[in-house]
């Protein structure tokens, strides 16, 4: 029962109870952030659709994905100030950067998705599109793909949990950014990638709400995405 109590306390601290802060900005800055966020979203969706349709082994894939990261990052910084955020400490008596906490959340997400791979491996309709996406790592340079994954993970969080989240407003920011993230990901045409966007987007959105910044979501996203890159292919191969 102690484990359950600890887990419940961890979830409340990481995903439920916001850390107090004041990131209020003037109306003109808020409107400007919204305009920049919408323009960035349209550009990013187009570049993403192009990148995910490039054949494995084509060096253009790396150009497209780095370009996508550039769109998200430039748009995020152009929209206005971005905050790293603060997290509750384990004992609840203070605040800290959400690094260890986020590593744990990312590890939990990774374990959940790898467990789901047991089902995916048995269903060709679900498995084949995922394997085609992962072919970029097996056909091309794994080191470069890992770098692309990391850079894009950071850039996505800068935009979706940074600029877009701040531009939506406080009441429905988690829901709106999660839905938009999933819709943009739908350009890939990969159902499981969209599902992943919903689940990961919801978790990091809740982190953003609690911490008031992008550091926690970035660490969680990188832990999950890099773990999937390196661990999912052998898991699928073993189970197929």
N, C-alpha and C positions, 0 to 999 in steps of 0.2 A: 504493500500500500504506500510505502514511502516513495517508491519509484513513481507511482501515479501522482502523488502530491507534488513531487519535484517537477514532473513533466507539465502538470497543470500550471504551476507557478511560472515555469519557463515560457509556456505559450502566452500567458497573460502579459508577462513582461516584454516578450518579443513581438507579439502580434495584436495585442488588445489595448493596453493602457498607454496612451500617448505621453511622451516626455514633454513637460511644459516648455513653451518657447513662444516668441512673437516674431513671425516672419511677414507681418503685414506690409504691403507696399501701396503706394498711391494709385488712384484709379487709372491715370494715364499709363503707368508702367504695366499695370495688369492688362489693359487693352492691347498694348504693344506686344506683350508676351503672347497673348492669344493669336494675334496676327502672324507673328513669327512661327509659332507652333503649328498653325494650319498650313502655312507654306512649306515648312519643313516636312510635315507629314505627307503631303502630296508628292514632293520630290522623293522622299524616302521610299514610299510605296512603289513608285515606278522603278527605282533602282533595284529594290529587292526582287521584284518580279523578273527583272532581267537577269540578275545574278543567279537565281535559283533554277533558271532554265538553261544555263550554260552546261555543256557536256563535260563529264568528269575527264580530267587530264588536260583540258583547255586552260592555258595560262590566263586567259581573259577572266576566268572566275576570280582569281586573286585581285585583279584590278577592280572588278565590279564590287567585290565585297569590301575592299578597303575604301572605295569610293562611297559605298553605303555608310560605312562608319564615319566618314568625313561629313556626310550630309547630316547624320544624327547629331554628331558632336558640335559642328559649327552652328547648327540651328539651336542647340541647347544653350550654348554660351551666348549666342546672339540674343536670346530671348530675355535674358536678365540674370540676376545673381542666382547661384546654385549653392546649396548648403550641404555640408557633410552629414550633419545630424548628430544626435546623441542618443545613447541607449541606457536603459536601466541596468544597474549593476546586479549581480546575482543576489546579493543580500538585500537589495532594494533600498539601500541607504544613500545611494549617490548615482552619478551618471558616468558613462564612459563611451568611447567610440564602439560602434556595433560590429566589431571584427570577429571575436571568438563566437559570439552569439550567432552571427550570420554564417560562419563556417559550419556550425552545428545544423542550422536550418538547411543550408545547401546540401549537407551530407544526408539529411533526412529525405529531401526531395530526390536526391540521386538514388538512394536505396529504394524509394517507392517506384521510381521509373524502371529501375533494373528488375524489380520484382514483376512489374507489368510486362517486361520483355518476354516472360514465360508465355504469356498469352499471345503477344504479337508474333512471336516466332512460329506459332502454329497456324497463323492466318495469313495466307499470301497477299490478300487485299491490303492488309495493314503492313506486312513486313516488306514487301517489294519497294514501295516508295521510300521507306526509311533507308533501306540498303542502297538505293540509288543515290540518295543524298550523302550517305557515308562513303560512297565510292570516291568522292573528292579527296578523302583522306587516304584511301588505299591506293588509288591510281596516282595521285599527285604527291606532293611532299607533306608528310604528316606534321613536320615542324612548322611549315608555313601555314597549314590549315589550323594548327593549334594557335598560332599567332593571330590569324584572322578571327578565329573564334573568340579569343580573349579581347581583342581590340573592338570587335563588334558588340560583345557583351557589355563592355564598359560604355560604349557609345549609345547603345540602346537604353541603358539605365539613365545616362545623362539626359536623354531626350524624354523617354516615356515616364520615368519616375522623377525627373527633374523639371524640364521645361513644360511638358504637357500636363503633368500633375498640378504644377503651380498655376497653370493657365486655366484649368477646369474650374477651380474654386474648391472650397473645403467640403461641401456637403456630399458630393457624389464622386469625388476624385478617384477613389479606389475602383469603383464599378466602371466608370467611364474609361479610365486608362487601361483597365483589363480588357474591356470589350474592343477598344481601338487597337490594342496590341494584337489581339486575336484576329481581328479583321485584316490587319496588315499582313500578318503571318499567313493568312488564308491565300495570299497571292502565290504561295509556294505550291498549292494544290496537294499538300500532304496532310491528310486528316489528323494523324497523330501529332504532327508538329503544331497544328492549331490547338489540339487538346493540351499539349504541353504549354503553349502560350497562355491558355486560360489558367491553368493551375499555377504555373510559375508567376505569371502576371498578378494573380490574386495574392499570392504569398508576399512577393516583393512590394506590391501595392500597400498591403497591410503594414509591412516594415516601414515603408515611407511615411505612412500615417503616424506610426508610433514614434519614429526617430526624428521626423522632420527633415530628413536629408537623404542623400543618394549613396552614402558609403555602404550602409547595410545592404541595400538592394544589389549594389555592384558585387560585393563579396559573395552573396548568396548566388547570384546569377553565374559568376565565374566558377564557383565550386561545382554547381550543377552542370553547366555546359561543358566544361573541360572534362569532368568526370564521365559524362555521357560520351564524349568524343573518344576517350581512351578505353572505356569499359564496355560500352554497348556493342561494338562490333564482335569481340570475342564471345560475349554472352549470346548474341543472335546466332553466331556460327555454331556454338556448342548445342544450342537448343533446336536448331533447324533440322 
